[in-house]
Amino acid sequence: MQDLLTIVGNFGFPIAVSAYLLVRIEGKLNELSTSITELAKAIAILEVKGGGMA
């Protein structure tokens, strides 16, 4: 039992922090993905309007 408590004490906090950060970062990644998609659409529209000149 003492060994189990030691293991949880040593690894529980890093696991909890990692899980928390993964949950937070997931939302940010979804926002970033949406922004990249919108940017690609805007660039495509500008290329069509500009005659494809780069």
CORTAMO-V21706 format. One record per pair of residues at least 6 apart in sequence whose ideal C-beta (glycine too) atoms are under 8 Angstrom apart, sorted by sequence separation. I is the first residue (numbers start at 1). GAP is how many residues later the second one is. If there is no record, write none. Layout:
I&GAP  I&GAP
This chain:
47&7
